[in-house]
Amino acid sequence: MSGEFDVIARIRARAGTRSDVVLGIGDDAALLTPSPGMQLVVATDTLNCGVHFPAETAPYYIGWKSLAVNLSDLAAMGAQPAWCSLSLSMPQADDAWVDAFIDGFMALASMHGVALIGGDTTRGSLSICVSVIGFVEPGHALKRDGAKAGDDIWVSGTLGDAAAALSLWQSGQAMPAALRERLDRPTPRIALGCALSGIANACIDVSDGLLADLGHICKASGVGAEVDVDSLPASSTFFAFTGEDLETRRHLQAAGGDDYELCFTAPADAGRHVEDAARSSGVAVTRIGRITKAHGVRALLDGDAWQPISVGHEHFSG
């Protein structure tokens, strides 16, 4: 079993490098050289055991997901990631666990050219807090407050897989591998987010549930939304899992969360540009509704209002 500084040394040896990191892990703070003329984009997320991932989740996937959810926030802003910091709380210093965790964390970091520049380690319940920093050209960031009435609403990838896996775990049932993969190893849509800059009017990543997250766009933009529930894209595994249970399918897709796909709006005449951006990014997109002048999000089923059991996840509800 290692001590704190041994853990830090193990992490430092795997941290990755970039030419704009003047001083990384090992001092009181990092020294960085931002790209000239670029704005910094900063995001932070915390993952707690039993809340954001099952306790039995392999450390590789915990490492991957702890960075992925943060990179997804940068994707939603149309930003290119550069650096990250890691604060790791764990019950004990387990070398094998730390090595596997860093394997997953740095596998994703290296895919996006991200250097780990610092952080903290402490003893406590298993909890991971990550901050990521990226770049965007001034005036090019995707935000939540730009949606306009008449915009089309789009979503990337498929919805419902991670929520289905989580519901199976909560009920003590086995999870199909493809669903478990979406829960444990989400894919941040960095390339798509960057490609949508100058095309999309507003964007958010789907973490707490599509309707809830779309509601944040509507509130920030002072608009409303109508979503065709049965147009939401689903994977073949998810279809097989839900079978003929259409209500479960609709609820998991519209309100389940943990998808980390991008939900964005774009002018109605920009469809070809959206599809070109998606094609260049290697990810499918689906038009699922439109932005309206009336406030609030309306989920529609064959043109009539449809109400899910809940709109999405709220950490401090109940």
C-alpha positions as CSV (number, residue, x, y, z in Angstrom):
1,M,0.0,0.0,0.0
2,S,1.4,3.4,-1.0
3,G,1.3,6.7,0.9
4,E,-0.1,10.0,-0.5
5,F,3.1,11.1,-2.2
6,D,3.6,7.7,-3.8
7,V,0.1,8.0,-5.3
8,I,1.0,11.5,-6.6
9,A,4.2,10.2,-8.1
10,R,2.3,7.3,-9.8
11,I,-0.2,9.8,-11.3
12,R,2.6,12.3,-12.3
13,A,4.4,9.7,-14.3
14,R,1.3,9.3,-16.5
15,A,0.2,12.9,-16.7
16,G,1.0,13.6,-20.4
17,T,2.8,16.6,-21.8
18,R,2.0,19.7,-23.9
19,S,4.3,22.5,-25.1
20,D,2.0,25.1,-23.4
21,V,2.5,23.5,-19.9
22,V,5.5,25.3,-18.4
23,L,5.2,23.6,-15.0
24,G,2.8,20.7,-14.3
25,I,2.4,18.3,-11.3
26,G,4.8,18.7,-8.4
27,D,4.7,22.3,-7.3
28,D,2.0,24.4,-5.5
29,A,0.4,25.2,-8.8
30,A,0.8,24.8,-12.5
31,L,2.2,27.3,-14.9
32,L,0.5,27.4,-18.3
33,T,0.9,29.5,-21.5
34,P,-2.6,30.1,-23.1
35,S,-2.8,30.4,-26.9
36,P,-2.7,34.0,-28.0
37,G,-6.0,35.5,-28.8
38,M,-8.0,32.6,-27.5
39,Q,-10.6,32.6,-24.7
40,L,-10.3,29.9,-21.9
41,V,-13.3,27.6,-21.3
42,V,-13.4,26.0,-17.8
43,A,-15.6,23.2,-16.5
44,T,-15.7,21.2,-13.3
45,D,-17.7,18.0,-12.4
46,T,-17.7,15.7,-9.4
47,L,-18.5,12.0,-9.5
48,N,-19.4,10.2,-6.3
49,C,-19.5,6.5,-5.8
50,G,-23.1,5.1,-5.7
51,V,-24.5,8.3,-7.2
52,H,-22.7,8.7,-10.6
53,F,-21.4,5.1,-10.9
54,P,-22.0,1.8,-9.2
55,A,-19.6,0.8,-6.5
56,E,-18.5,-2.3,-8.4
57,T,-17.5,-0.3,-11.5
58,A,-14.0,-1.1,-12.7
59,P,-11.5,1.7,-11.9
60,Y,-10.6,2.0,-15.6
61,Y,-14.1,3.1,-16.4
62,I,-14.3,5.4,-13.4
63,G,-11.2,7.1,-14.6
64,W,-12.5,7.4,-18.2
65,K,-16.0,8.7,-17.1
66,S,-14.6,11.2,-14.6
67,L,-12.8,13.0,-17.5
68,A,-15.5,12.3,-20.1
69,V,-18.3,14.1,-18.4
70,N,-16.1,17.2,-18.1
71,L,-14.9,17.0,-21.8
72,S,-18.6,16.7,-22.7
73,D,-19.1,20.2,-21.1
74,L,-16.4,21.6,-23.3
75,A,-17.9,19.9,-26.3
76,A,-21.2,21.7,-25.6
77,M,-19.3,25.0,-25.6
78,G,-17.6,24.2,-28.9
79,A,-14.2,24.3,-27.2
80,Q,-11.0,22.4,-27.8
81,P,-9.7,20.8,-24.6
82,A,-6.1,21.4,-23.4
83,W,-5.5,20.8,-19.7
84,C,-7.2,19.2,-16.7
85,S,-6.7,18.8,-12.9
86,L,-7.8,15.9,-10.8
87,S,-8.9,15.7,-7.1
88,L,-9.1,12.1,-6.0
89,S,-10.6,11.0,-2.7
90,M,-10.4,7.3,-1.9
91,P,-10.7,5.1,1.2
92,Q,-7.1,3.8,0.9
93,A,-4.1,4.1,-1.4
94,D,-4.4,1.0,-3.5
95,D,-1.6,0.9,-6.2
96,A,-3.5,-1.5,-8.5
97,W,-6.7,0.6,-8.3
98,V,-4.9,3.9,-8.9
99,D,-3.0,2.4,-11.9
100,A,-6.2,1.1,-13.5
101,F,-8.0,4.4,-12.8
102,I,-5.2,6.4,-14.5
103,D,-5.2,3.9,-17.4
104,G,-8.8,4.9,-18.1
105,F,-8.4,8.6,-17.4
106,M,-5.3,9.0,-19.6
107,A,-6.6,6.8,-22.4
108,L,-9.3,9.4,-23.0
109,A,-7.0,12.3,-22.2
110,S,-4.5,11.2,-24.8
111,M,-7.3,10.9,-27.4
112,H,-7.9,14.6,-27.1
113,G,-4.4,15.9,-26.4
114,V,-5.2,16.8,-22.8
115,A,-2.4,17.1,-20.2
116,L,-3.0,16.5,-16.5
117,I,-1.5,19.5,-14.8
118,G,-2.3,19.1,-11.0
119,G,-4.9,18.4,-8.4
120,D,-5.1,16.8,-5.0
121,T,-5.3,13.4,-3.3
122,T,-7.0,12.7,0.1
123,R,-8.4,9.9,2.1
124,G,-12.2,9.6,2.3
125,S,-15.1,8.1,0.5
126,L,-14.6,7.4,-3.2
127,S,-15.1,10.7,-5.0
128,I,-13.5,12.3,-8.0
129,C,-13.5,15.9,-9.0
130,V,-12.1,17.0,-12.4
131,S,-11.6,20.4,-13.9
132,V,-10.9,20.8,-17.6
133,I,-9.7,23.9,-19.5
134,G,-10.0,24.4,-23.2
135,F,-9.8,27.1,-25.9
136,V,-12.3,28.8,-28.1
137,E,-12.0,31.8,-30.4
138,P,-13.7,35.0,-29.1
139,G,-17.3,35.1,-30.0
140,H,-17.4,31.4,-31.2
141,A,-18.4,29.7,-27.9
142,L,-21.7,27.8,-28.1
143,K,-23.9,28.9,-25.2
144,R,-27.4,28.2,-23.9
145,D,-28.9,31.6,-24.5
146,G,-28.9,31.8,-28.3
147,A,-31.9,29.6,-29.3
148,K,-34.4,31.4,-31.5
149,A,-38.0,30.7,-32.3
150,G,-38.2,28.6,-35.5
151,D,-34.9,26.9,-34.8
152,D,-34.7,23.1,-35.3
153,I,-33.7,21.0,-32.3
154,W,-31.1,18.3,-32.9
155,V,-29.5,15.7,-30.8
156,S,-26.3,13.6,-31.4
157,G,-25.9,9.9,-31.2
158,T,-28.6,7.9,-29.4
159,L,-30.5,8.3,-26.2
160,G,-31.6,6.0,-23.4
161,D,-28.8,3.4,-23.2
162,A,-27.1,4.7,-20.1
163,A,-30.4,5.3,-18.3
164,A,-31.5,1.7,-19.2
165,A,-28.2,0.3,-17.8
166,L,-28.6,2.4,-14.6
167,S,-32.2,1.2,-14.1
168,L,-31.1,-2.4,-14.5
169,W,-28.3,-1.9,-11.9
170,Q,-30.7,-0.2,-9.5
171,S,-33.1,-3.2,-9.7
172,G,-30.2,-5.7,-9.3
173,Q,-30.5,-7.1,-12.8
174,A,-27.7,-7.9,-15.3
175,M,-26.8,-5.2,-17.8
176,P,-26.3,-6.0,-21.5
177,A,-22.7,-5.2,-22.3
178,A,-23.6,-2.5,-24.9
179,L,-25.8,-0.6,-22.4
180,R,-23.2,-0.9,-19.6
181,E,-20.6,0.5,-22.0
182,R,-22.7,3.6,-22.6
183,L,-23.0,4.1,-18.8
184,D,-19.4,3.4,-18.0
185,R,-17.7,5.0,-21.0
186,P,-19.6,7.9,-22.5
187,T,-18.1,9.5,-25.6
188,P,-17.6,13.3,-25.4
189,R,-18.6,14.9,-28.7
190,I,-15.6,17.2,-29.0
191,A,-15.3,17.2,-32.7
192,L,-19.0,17.8,-33.3
193,G,-19.1,20.6,-30.8
194,C,-16.2,22.4,-32.5
195,A,-17.7,21.8,-36.0
196,L,-21.1,23.3,-34.9
197,S,-19.5,26.6,-34.0
198,G,-20.9,29.2,-36.3
199,I,-23.8,26.9,-37.2
200,A,-25.7,26.1,-34.0
201,N,-27.4,28.9,-32.0
202,A,-27.4,27.1,-28.7
203,C,-26.1,23.9,-27.2
204,I,-26.0,21.8,-24.1
205,D,-24.8,18.3,-23.2
206,V,-27.5,15.8,-22.1
207,S,-26.5,14.7,-18.6
208,D,-29.6,15.1,-16.4
209,G,-32.2,14.1,-19.1
210,L,-33.1,15.5,-22.5
211,L,-36.2,17.4,-21.5
212,A,-34.5,18.9,-18.4
213,D,-31.4,19.9,-20.2
214,L,-33.4,21.4,-23.1
215,G,-35.3,23.3,-20.5
216,H,-32.1,25.0,-19.5
217,I,-31.6,26.2,-23.1
218,C,-35.2,27.5,-23.2
219,K,-34.9,29.3,-19.9
220,A,-31.6,31.0,-20.8
221,S,-32.9,31.9,-24.3
222,G,-36.4,33.0,-23.3
223,V,-38.1,30.6,-25.6
224,G,-40.0,27.3,-25.6
225,A,-39.6,23.9,-27.3
226,E,-41.7,21.1,-28.8
227,V,-40.1,17.7,-29.0
228,D,-41.5,14.7,-30.8
229,V,-40.8,11.9,-28.3
230,D,-41.0,9.1,-30.8
231,S,-38.4,10.8,-33.0
232,L,-35.7,10.3,-30.4
233,P,-32.9,8.2,-31.8
234,A,-32.2,4.8,-30.1
235,S,-29.7,2.0,-30.5
236,S,-30.7,-1.5,-31.6
237,T,-29.7,-2.8,-28.1
238,F,-31.9,-0.3,-26.4
239,F,-34.8,-1.2,-28.7
240,A,-34.3,-4.9,-27.8
241,F,-34.2,-4.1,-24.1
242,T,-37.4,-2.1,-24.1
243,G,-39.3,-4.3,-26.5
244,E,-43.0,-3.4,-26.7
245,D,-42.8,-1.3,-23.5
246,L,-43.1,2.0,-25.3
247,E,-43.7,4.1,-22.1
248,T,-40.4,2.8,-20.5
249,R,-38.6,3.5,-23.8
250,R,-40.0,7.1,-24.0
251,H,-39.3,7.8,-20.4
252,L,-35.7,6.6,-20.4
253,Q,-34.9,8.5,-23.6
254,A,-36.7,11.8,-22.7
255,A,-35.7,12.0,-19.0
256,G,-33.2,9.3,-18.2
257,G,-29.9,11.2,-18.5
258,D,-26.3,10.1,-18.5
259,D,-26.2,10.1,-22.3
260,Y,-23.6,12.9,-22.7
261,E,-24.8,13.6,-26.2
262,L,-25.2,17.1,-27.5
263,C,-28.6,18.8,-27.8
264,F,-28.5,21.9,-29.9
265,T,-30.6,24.3,-31.9
266,A,-29.9,25.7,-35.4
267,P,-31.8,27.7,-37.9
268,A,-34.3,25.7,-39.9
269,D,-32.4,26.5,-43.1
270,A,-29.1,25.2,-41.7
271,G,-29.9,21.5,-41.9
272,R,-27.4,20.7,-44.6
273,H,-24.6,22.5,-42.7
274,V,-25.6,20.6,-39.5
275,E,-25.4,17.3,-41.3
276,D,-22.1,18.2,-43.0
277,A,-20.7,19.0,-39.5
278,A,-22.0,15.7,-38.2
279,R,-20.6,13.8,-41.1
280,S,-17.1,15.4,-40.7
281,S,-17.2,14.5,-37.0
282,G,-18.2,10.9,-37.5
283,V,-21.4,11.1,-35.4
284,A,-25.0,10.9,-36.4
285,V,-27.5,13.7,-35.6
286,T,-31.3,13.6,-35.5
287,R,-33.8,16.5,-35.8
288,I,-36.2,16.0,-32.9
289,G,-38.3,19.2,-32.6
290,R,-38.4,22.9,-32.9
291,I,-38.0,26.0,-30.8
292,T,-41.2,28.1,-30.2
293,K,-42.1,31.5,-28.8
294,A,-44.1,30.1,-26.0
295,H,-42.1,29.3,-22.9
296,G,-41.5,25.8,-21.5
297,V,-40.7,22.4,-23.0
298,R,-43.6,20.4,-24.5
299,A,-43.1,16.7,-25.2
300,L,-45.4,15.6,-28.0
301,L,-46.8,12.2,-29.0
302,D,-48.7,12.1,-32.3
303,G,-49.2,15.8,-31.8
304,D,-50.6,15.6,-28.3
305,A,-48.9,16.5,-25.1
306,W,-47.1,13.6,-23.4
307,Q,-45.9,13.8,-19.7
308,P,-43.0,11.6,-18.5
309,I,-42.8,10.3,-14.9
310,S,-40.2,12.9,-14.3
311,V,-38.5,15.5,-16.5
312,G,-34.9,14.6,-15.4
313,H,-32.4,14.1,-12.6
314,E,-32.2,16.7,-9.8
315,H,-29.4,16.1,-7.3
316,F,-31.2,17.8,-4.3
317,S,-34.8,16.8,-5.0
318,G,-36.7,15.0,-2.3
